[in-house]
């Protein structure tokens, strides 16, 4: 009887754990749907009104401050998720210590930005936008410890609400500002104000859940900073790799070319909702369940990773097929240079999906240093490619953004190859067979989409939406059970509708 009772307890615990995970996944799915829609609305309306030069100025400011932001962040975000997930009682102490570290590191970051602005031949408008983006960095960095705590405790409603509110205000108020005739400076000021507002919200939300330990200890802060260094190195390298293309474009080309690249990369980024949902929900669970058995951890992560890659193939292919007419329809002739850039960037999407999830598995097993080395190599390759291809494509096609896009595809592909070699137990023979079947379904879908191109863009999109899922289920590239789990998760997104 004791054995039976223990077994029943374990079953109930497993069911409850699965229920919490699916609920969290549903919350994240709902929030991602909302933020994706809001981002898409901003991406369609604002660039069309402001034009490529203003968008290029915003992209330059975002790129430069994003690189600095990861230096100030010091890798604490991921470290806090792992530590708080393992010991929730330390949440208040860890949050307060992280706030101290990041506030101190913000000051030298401002000095670095001053050097960058002073060394370049930016016009007055670009300089103002850069300084406003620098001001927005402070509240942005201070709310990250609270976000880590919410993620670690699987309080996905609070975690998701920050992104929803930020996107909501940025999208609706931002669109209203440009419609009323305001320019890029007003948008940069709005972003800074929203970051300050969401910081206050996170502080208020955290108070009932975490007792912040304001008796700060310098030695404890130094120890936490040192422990975060492996994460920091990866994040600095990754952020530099992610944003350096736009910075180099700003240095070697014009704001208009940066705007072409900015619109294309922003459209591609809206497609990252899938790995973001899964990786955010997976990290605390993988971290808490890791018992030293690396192969077992990879096996637990395998089904989700396979599904994300499978779904990434038709998303990237379908978007590439309709990208050029979509750019022409939405943005007009001023953004004609974005069409080819978008098509090239979309080829990197399946690789990016895979690489995002590789990082989560390595973090959960405390092997993030390995990926840091891979990212460092990719950064070197990416910068070298950019230095050659940006200048070549600018001279040859008057569009250096083409070279930046090619660099992204090459380096993302090389990183995926490295990931397969590092995580040898992550994908097995059945995984590659499944990806092969998904590729076949994608090819057929692409052929159908191309065959109906004369019927218009809506028909092409509808054809892709119908053909791929049908073939994927028939070829067993996607299991019916997986569709059911996703459906259940999305139905449980009620907490996202109104941040309580």
N, C-alpha and C positions, 0 to 999 in steps of 0.2 A: 504493500500500500504506500509506503514511504517513497519507494522508487517511482511508482505510478504518479504520485502527487508531484514529485520533483520533475518528472517528465512533462506533466501537464503545465507546470509553472514555466518550464523552458519554452514550451510551445506558445503559451500565452505571451511570454516576453518577446518571442520572435515575431508573433503576429503584431503586437503593439509596436515593435521597432519598425516593422515594414509599414504599418499604418502611418507612423510619424514621418517616415521617409517620404512616402507618397504624398502625404499632406504638404510637407515642405516643398516637394517637387512641384505640387500643384500651385502653391503660393508663388514660387519662383516663375513657373510657366505663365501664370496670370500676370505677374508684374512685368515679365519680359514682353508679353503681348502688348500690354499698355505702353511701356516705354518704347517698344519697337514702333508702334503706331504713331506715337508722339514725335519720335525722332524722324520718322519717315515724313511726317507732315512738315516739320521744320526744314528737312532736307529738300523737299520739293518747292516750298514757297520762298524761303529766304534767299537762296542762291539766285533764283530766277529774277528777284527784284533787285538785289544788290549787285549782281554781276560777279565775274571771276576775280577781279582785282580785290574787292572787299573780302570775298571768301578766302582768297590767298592770304590776306593779312590776318584773318582769324586763324587759319590753319597754321601759319608761322608761329603765332603766339601760343596756340595750343601745343604745338610740337615742342617748342623750346621749354615751356613751363612743365610739360609732362616729363621731360627728361630730368629737370631739376626736382620735380616732385618725388620721384623714386629715390633720389639721393637723400632727401630729407626724410622720407618714409622709412628708410634704413631696413627694409625687409620685415618690419615689426608686424605688419598686418597678418601675414601668414603664420608667423611664429605665435602671435597671440591666439589665433584660431586653434592651433594645436595645443597650446598650453591650457587654455581655458576649457577646451573640450575634455582634456584629461583631468583637470581639477578646477571645477567651477567656483570653488571657494576663494580662489586667488584672483578672480576677475577684477574686483575693485582695485586691488594693489597693482595689477598689471596695466590696467587702463591709465591710472594716474601716472605711473612711471613712464609709459609710452608718451603721454601728453607732454611731460617735461622734456624728454629727449627730442621730440619733434619741434617743439617751440624753440629750443636752443639752436637746432640745426637750420631753422628757417632764415636766420640772420645772414650767415654766409651765402645762402642761396640768392638772396637779394643782391649781394655784391657781385656774384657771378653774372646775374642777369644784367646788371649795369655795365659790366665789361663787354658783354655780347652786344648790347644795344649801341654802345659807344664805338665799337669796332666796325660796324656795318653802315652802309650808306642808305639807311631807311629814311623814308619821309616822315613828317611830323605825325601823321595819322597812325602809321605803323608803330611809332615809338609809344604813343599814348595807349594803343591797344596792348602792347607788350607789358607796359607798367601796370595796367589794370588786371591783366592776367596774372601778373606776379602777386598783386594784392590778394587775388582770389585764392592763391595757393595756401595761405595761412589757415582759413577756416576749412579748406578742403582736407588738409593734412591732420587737423585736430579732430575731425569727426571720424577718421578711419579706425582708431582704437575702439570706439563705440560700435562701429559696424562689425569689427572682428568679434566682439563679445556677442552680439546678436547672432552672428553666423555660427559661432562655436556652440551656443546654447540652443541652436535650431529654432530660434525665434525669427523665422523667416518673414513674418508679417512686418515687423519693425525694420528688418534688414531691407526688404523690398520697398517699403514705403518711402525710404529716402530717395531711391532712384526714381520712383514714380513721381514724387513731388517735384524733384529737380527737373525732370523731363517735362512735367506738366507746366511748370512756370516758365521754363526756358522756351518751350514751344509756343504756348498761347501768348504770353507777354511778348516774346521775341517776334513772333509773326505780327502781332498788333503794332509793335514799334516800327517795323520796316514798312508796313502798310501805311502807317501815318507819316512816313517820310524820314524817320530817323535812320542813322547809318550804323556803321560797324562799331564806332565808339560806344554808342548806346547799348549795343548788344554785349560788349565786353563789360560795361558797368553793371548791366543786369546780371550777368553770370556771377560777378563778385558778390552782389547783394544776395543772390539765391544761395550761394555757398555759406554765407554767414547765417542766413535764416535756417538752413537745414542743420547746421552745427548746433544751434540753439535747440532745435527739435530733438536731435539725438541725445543731447545732454538731459533734456527733460524726460525722455523716454527711458533713459538708462537709470535714473535715480531710484525708481521703485525696485529695480531688479539687481543692481550692483551697488554695494556700499563702497564708494570711492575712498581710498586711503590717501588722504592729502599729506600725511606725514612722509614727505619724500626723502628717500635715502640715496645719496649720490653714488655710494658703492653699489647699491642694488641696481640703479639706473645704468651704471657703467657695465655691470655684468650682463644685464639684459641686452644692451647695445652690442656687446661683443658676441653674445649668443646669436644675435640676429644677422651678423655679418655674412654668413653663407647665403641667407635669403637675400640680403641686400645686394650682394654681388650679382646674383642672378637677375634681380629686378632692375638694377641699374643697367646691366648689359641688355636685358630684354627691352626696356623702355627706350634705350638709346637706339637699339636695332629697329624698334617699331616706328620711332618718330624721326630718325636721322634723315630719312629720305626727304621729308618736307623741309627740314632745315637746310640741307644741301641744295635743294631746289631753290630756296629763298636766296642762298648765297650766289649760285651760279646762273640763275635765270631771273624771271620777273614774277611779280605777285600774281599776274594772270595765269602763268603756267602752274604756279603753286595752287591756284584756285581750281584749275582743271584736275589736278591730282587730288586736291582736298575733297571735291565733290565725289569723285570716283571711289576714293578710299572710305568716305563716309557711307556711301551706298553699300559697299562691301561689308563694312562693319555691322550694318543692320542685320546681316545674315548670321552673325555670331551668336544669336540668341540660344541656339541649341546647346553648344558646348558650355556656354555660360550657365545655363540652367542646371545641367547635369554636374558640371565640375563644382559649382558652389554647394550643391547638396551632397556630393560625394565626399568632399575633403574631410569634414569632421567625422563622418562615419568610417572612412578608411583609416584615418588617424587613430580613432578610438579602438578599432578592431585589430590593428596590426600587432601581431604577437611574435614578430621576428621571422616569420615564414614568408619570404619575399615572393616565392612562386605562388603560394596560396593567395597573397594579396593581389597579384596580377590576375589570377583566375577569377577573383571576385569582381575585379574591374572590367574584365573582358567583355561581358555581354553589353554593357552600356557603351563602351568604346566602339565595339563593332556597329552597334545601331547608329551612333552618331556619324561614323564615317559613311555608312550606307546612305544615310539621309543627306549627307553633304554632297554626294556625287550629283544627284538630280538638281539640287538647289543651285550649285555652281554652274552646271551645264545649262539649265533652263534660263538662269539670269544672263548668262553670256549670249545666248541666242536672241534674247529680246532686249539686250542692253543698249545697242546702238539706236534702234527706233525709239526706245524709251527716253534716252538722253535728248534726242531731237524733239520729241513731243513735249517733254516736261520743261526743258531748259532753253531750247531754241539754239540759234546759230552761235551765240556767244560762247557756249560750252561745247562746241563741236570737237574740240581737242580732247574732251573727256571720254568720248565713245570708245576709242581704241584702248585707252588706259584702263577703263573699266573691264573690258573683255579680257585683257591680260591679267589684271589683278584677280579676277574671278577664278582663274586656274589655280590660285594658291589656296582657295577655301578648304578643300578636303585635307590638304596638308596642315593648315592652321587648326582645323578641328582636332585632328589627331595630336598635334603638338601640345595644344592646351591641356588635353587630358593626360598626356604623358607626364607633364609637370605635376599634376595632382597626385599621381601614383608615386612619383619620386619624393614629393614632399611628405606624403603620408608615411613613407618608410625611412625618412631622414636621409635620403640619398640625393637631395637637391643639388649638391656640389657637382655631381656628374653632369647634370643638365646645364649648370653654369659654364662648364668647360665647352659643352656643345654650343651654347649661345655665344660664348666669346669667339669661337671659331667662325660662327655664322656672321657675327657682327663684323669681323675683319673682312670676310668675303663680301658681305653686303656693301661695306664702305668702298672697297676697291672697285667692285662692279659699278657702284653709283658714280664714282669719280670718272670712270671711263664712259659709261653708257649715258649718263645725264648730258655730259658735254657733247658726245657724239650725236645723240638724238636731237639735241637742241640745234646743233649745226646742220644736221641732215634733214630733219623734219620740222624744225622750229617748235619742237615739243619735247623738252627734256623729261617730262613726266613719263613718257614711254620707257625711257631707260630705267627710271626708278621702279616702275611696275615690273619690268623684267627681272630686276635684281631681287624683288620680293619673292617671285615665283621660284627662282633658282635656289635661294637660300632656304625657303620653307621646305622645298623638296629634299634638300640635303639634310635638314634637321630631322625630317620624318624617317629617312633612311637610317640616320644615327639612332633614332629612338627605337626602331625595330631591332637593331643590333644590341642595344643596351638592355631592353626588356624582352629577352628572348622567349619568355613564357607568356607574354601578353597576348600575342596573336599566334594561333596554331594553324595547322593545315586546314581545319574546318573554317577558320576565320578567313583565310585567303580564298577558299572556295566560295564562301558567302560573298566576299567583296567582288569576286569575279562574276557571280550571278547578278549582283547589283549593278556592276558595270554594263553587263549585257542589257539589263532593263533600261539603264540610262541611255545607251546607244539607240535602242528602239524608240524611246521617248523623244530623243533629239531628232530622229528621222521623221517622226510624226509631226513634231512642232515645225520643222522646216517645210514639210509638205503642205501645211495649212497656212503658210505665211501670207499668202495672197488674201486670206479671209480676215486679216486684221490681228492686232495685238491681243485683244481679249480672247479670241478663239485660240490663239497660240498658247496663252497662259492656261486656259481651261483644259486644252488637250494634254498639256504636261501634267496638270494636277490629276487627271483621270488615268492616263496611261501608266505612269510610273508605279503608283501604289498597286494597281491591278497586276502588273507584271511582277512586281517585287514580291507580292504575296504568292502568286502562282509559282514563281521560281524559288520560293523559300529564302529569299533575301531578307524578308521581314516576316517575323512570326505574328500570328494573330494575337497571341498572348501579350506581345510587346505593345501592339496597338491598344489593347484593352487597358494595360497598365498606364499608358500615356493618357488615355481618355479619362481614367479614374483620377489621375493626378491633376489633370486640367480642371475637372469638375470641382476639385477641392481648393479652388483659388479664391473662395469668397472673402477671405481675410484681406485680400489685396484691394478690393473695390474701394473701400474707404479706410485710409490709415486711421486706426482707432486712437 
